Amino acid sequence: MLKKIPKVLSPQLVKALMEMGHGDEIVLGDANFPGCSLSTNVIRADGLSGAVLLKAILEL
């Protein structure tokens, strides 16, 4: 059972984080970041600031 996962993190984002390995990178970009032109895997977190997302990710 997964415990202490912040509610602001979507299941899709948690899955992506769990599948990451050494050397993998993640970008927390704002609304103007051209994510779709740089990657095939884009996970949106509309309505959340980068600071809120980063804090939630660091709690894992």
HUKA-V890774 format. One record per residue. PHI is phi in radians with two decimals (none if undefined). NEAR is the number of other C-alpha atoms within 10 Angstrom. Layout:
phi->PHI near->NEAR
phi->PHI near->NEAR
This chain:
phi->none near->2
phi->-1.54 near->4
phi->-2.16 near->6
phi->1.07 near->7
phi->-1.59 near->14
phi->-1.01 near->15
phi->-1.20 near->8
phi->-1.33 near->13
phi->-1.50 near->17
phi->-1.32 near->14
phi->-1.00 near->11
phi->-1.12 near->11
phi->-1.23 near->16
phi->-1.07 near->14
phi->-1.07 near->11
phi->-1.09 near->13
phi->-1.14 near->15
phi->-1.21 near->9
phi->-1.49 near->9
phi->-1.24 near->11
phi->-2.16 near->8
phi->-1.08 near->5
phi->1.58 near->5
phi->-1.30 near->8
phi->-2.22 near->8
phi->-2.26 near->8
phi->-2.07 near->9
phi->-1.79 near->15
phi->-1.79 near->13
phi->-1.48 near->14
phi->-1.11 near->12
phi->-1.62 near->6
phi->-1.32 near->11
phi->-1.43 near->10
phi->-1.07 near->17
phi->-1.16 near->10
phi->-1.52 near->8
phi->-1.87 near->9
phi->-2.60 near->8
phi->-1.60 near->8
phi->-1.95 near->9
phi->-2.04 near->12
phi->-2.01 near->13
phi->-1.51 near->15
phi->-2.35 near->17
phi->-1.04 near->8
phi->1.56 near->7
phi->-1.97 near->12
phi->-1.43 near->13
phi->-1.07 near->14
phi->-1.14 near->10
phi->-1.14 near->11
phi->-1.10 near->15
phi->-1.08 near->12
phi->-1.06 near->11
phi->-1.15 near->15
phi->-1.15 near->16
phi->-1.22 near->8
phi->-1.33 near->9
phi->-1.26 near->11
